[in-house]
Every structure is written in structure tokens, then in C-alpha cells.
Amino acid sequence: MGERVGANSYKVNTELLDARLATTPIPTNTWWQNLIVECGDQPIVMGPYMVKSLNESVVVCAPTEMHSNTFVASAWHDDWRMDMAGSTRRVVAYDSVSVTVRYEGSSLATVPLVKGAVFATIVLDTQTVVRLSTIHAIIGVDAGDAPGSTIVQLNNGSTWLIWCESNVVLRQCGMSGLESPIPMQGAVRLALVATPSAIPALLSARTAIPIGGDVSINATNDSAEFAIAWKVRGPGSLLMCAQPHHQHALENAEWIDDVGSYWSSKGTLRVAQGTKWQWSESIEPIGFAGHAEPSAEHTEKLCELVAIDARALPTDLHALPPDPYFFGKALARAARIALIADEVDDSHSRDMA
């Protein structure tokens, strides 16, 4: 790899981009930017899975909760690592809800990473021996009811369904590995089994592989209509996870509660079936000031608080964070203080900010 960029530089590494994409603008702060920033070795959050796309491997994690009284976070663990020895990766395509990574070298593979996908998917484009490993111990391996399906129990209490499009059943290799008995081609799909009743529904969805989605928004007056048309490769029922803010709004959703639910740091994910999502939202007025003037009592308290916050801002610009992420947060804080001070006619605090 080329120049090692500094930690927290958030610099895009063009070597991790397809040559065509490297010459075009890349979305800022997109959900998949960890794939191309610095060394590209940090996970992206798809919900319900987190994924690392590395040279020579793809790593899938079903995150678990890590929390204190001040934060909730997703705990990463290498639940499954698929060996792609001798291959390097590049981002080759993206849309609003997906990003596609291409592996080239000893193995050729395409990895569609789609937000909300119930399965994590690696598509092998050439005949390859599948080698999967886990940080956990494998305590049970059974053939599933569908050709090419394997049910795997791990010693952390989780159960996974793994399906091979070529109908090859994986066999255990050592304490923490799985391997195909012969080279195979096509999709390898992994899904966390949230509840035992989930397996039939997951098997019915195994052949419908999401590869992207078209998002449309039509706004009129004070409302907007949203739609996601999921792009799918293969027949069968498409299952996708809806986040909490989708669940209350989706119209005519076909919920598949037999699959169970998945944990995420944004809340519990619920599984919906279908290739199109639609919902409506009210559009709130956009402006820099509040929708209504605060009362005299609240204005007095706001003046007191905004003065405290303004005085707490650093006066030495060199004290600001050097990296663009936390510098942006510091700048946004100062801007909010200035706006509040202006709204309550505290010009001194506004000018300090």
C-alpha cells in the first residue's frame, strides 16, 4: 500500500478506490467511509452486522451491547472471518444504501454491503475453497434443511445459518474453522439466528441477495414521500432489517417476526419482507431560530446558561482539536452558542462565540 496516512487524519486513501471512483467526488461522512479512510481497516455498521473489508479477508460481526451510564456502543468481535488470501480489495460502486467491494488476486470476489441486510454476503466469482474462521469455539455443526445450508453453534451462545449457493455443505476444520470440501463458486451468506423459529424464514430468503437500492424523495408543502426500491439478485423473499425510525413510519410493511429481532446501538431492528419500502414524514420548518419565542422566564435562564457556555469556549485557536472530526464538533458547538445568544439578544456572548 502507498503512503501511510496519519491516525485521525480522515484522509481518503485513493488506493482503496476503483480507478474510476478515485477521480470523482466521494460523499463526505458517508456511513461506509471507514472502508476508504486512512488504511480502510475499521468496521462499517450495516445493521444488524458490522463488517471489516481487509486485504485477504472479510470479517463479519454481530455486535453486542457495551454501555455505561453515559454511552451505548457496539462491541466488536471477529464472529466470522472469510479467508481471501492473496487478494486485495477496492470499493467499486456505491449508492445511498449500499457499497460494493471487489477483491482481486488469488481469489476474485464481490462483496455487496447493504444497510439492513439480514445476511452478510460474499460472492465468489471464481472456483475457490471456502475457509471461514471464528474467534469463538464451534460446538455444533449440522446440515440445514435446504441444499448448501449449514447451522453452526458457537460457544458464546450464538447460532448462525451459513448458505452456499453452489449447494456445498461446509465441514468443521479444527476448533474454530469451517471449510468447503471442494472449490466452489457463487454466494456465501451468513445470518445470525436470533431465535430457533427464524431458520425456516431465513432459508426461504437465502437466494434473494440485496445488492443496492434506489432512494427517492418527493416533497410537497409540509410533507414528503420516501421510497426505497431494493435491488435484488436472485429469486425468493427479500428480508431486510428496519431501524426504529423506519418501523413507526413504514406503510403496509410485511413484518416477519418469526425471524426475531436484532440488537443495534440505534435500537431494536425488526425484519420486513419485500423489495420496496414506502413511508411519509412531516417536514418541519427549517431555520436558525426556534419556532416560538421563549418566555421571559426562560429567556433569563437561557441568558445565564449561554453566557457560561460562551466563556467556556477556548480563546486560543491552537487549543482546538487538530483533526477534522473533532474540530468540526467544536466549531458546531460555538455556532450553536452564537445562535442562541443572538436569539436572546446577548450580543456579548454571541461575539465571544
Secondary structure, DSSP 8 states (H G I E B T S, - for coil): ------TT---B-GGGB-HHHHTS---TT-TTGGGTBTTS-S-EE-SS-EEEEETTEEEEE--EEEE-SS-EEEE---SEEEE-TTEEEEEEEE-SSEEEEEEEESS-EEEEEETTBSSEEEEEEEEE--EEE-SS-EEEEEE-SSTTEEEEEETTS-EEEEEETT----EE-SSSEEE-SS-EEEEEEEEE-SSTTHHHHHHHTTT-EEEEEEEEEEEETTEEEEEEEEEEESSS--EEEE-HHHHTTBSS-EE-GGG-EE--TTS-EEEEESSEEEEEEE-----SS-SS---HHHHHHHHHHHHHHHHHS-S-GGGS-SSHHHHHHHHHHHHHHHHHHHHTT-HHHHHH-
